[in-house]
């Protein structure tokens, strides 16, 4: 018969519950609390701002056109020129067309010999000091929290993540229809409102008329 020999291996150690250690247990509670607090702060931060992803840097455009129909005889400015108030910018027939308020030339029609009618622009200008960031806010996405004077940040696509600063200058009192949105429960038309943010154009001369931008308005 084979003789059995007793095992010399020690019994396996018992696994300790990490939560039995008061320091580890307290650390776990602290992490959970910090995570919850972070969630609350994030939610509060999100509720204190309104994002407007589709915006444009723009200024009101002033068109210079003849008072009576005539043939375009000459154009004296180019796109990008800055002209003084009442400067002559073109000649149509016997009329000298002037830019009453002056400004930055943003477009020029150079069809010499073509006939231009009243209201048909030969030259278009803007006042750079009137540049605004204009976006559209959905009535269901924070419009009721927007007020004139609120701080705003914006980025311009041409400058990546660089942040510019401004102030809400106007919240339009009249809606623009954004198109009909249909779903199973609601066939009401979605309304959008223009929001304009002013900024110091002299501080940001690199911002140009027509640039695409993204707005964030701080509502508290």
C-alpha positions, 0 to 999 in steps of 0.5 A: 500500500502506498502511504499518504503524506500530509501536505506541507502547503499553508492554507490560502490567505483570506481576501480582504474587503477593500471597503473594510479599510476606513481610509479606502472607504472614505476615499471612495465616498469622496470620489463619488461626492466629487463626481456628483458635484462635478455633474451639478456644476456642469449642469448649472454651467450649461444652464447659464449659457445659450449656444448659437452655433450658426452666426455671421460677422456682418454689418448693414450694407449701403448700396449706391445707385443712380437716381435716374437710369443711365449708362455706367461711365466710370467707377472710381473705387475698388473692393476693400477701399475705405472712402470718406463721406460724400466721396464720388465712387462712380459716374452714371450718365451725367450723375456723380454717385457719392457715398453719403456716409463713406465706409468700406467698399465691399462690392463693385459692379464694373460693367462699364457701358451697361445701363443702371436703373434706380435702386440697382447698386453700382457700389456697396459699402459698410461701416466697419464700426457697425460690424456685429455677430448675428446669429439665430436663436431657436425659441425653444432653446434659451431665447427667453433667457437672452437679454441686451447687455449680457456678456458673450463670447464667439469664435470665428471659423477663420481663426479656429478656437480663438475666443473673441468677446462682445455684448448682446446688442439686440434680440429681435422682437420679430421672428423669422420662420426657420422652416416647418418641422414635422413630427408625430406629436407636433406640427407647429412651425419652429420660430427663430429670432436674430441675436446681435452681439457687438464688439470692439471692431478696433480691437479685432481688425482681423474680423471681416464682414461675412465671416462664419462664427459661433456664439455663446451668450452668458445668461447669468 
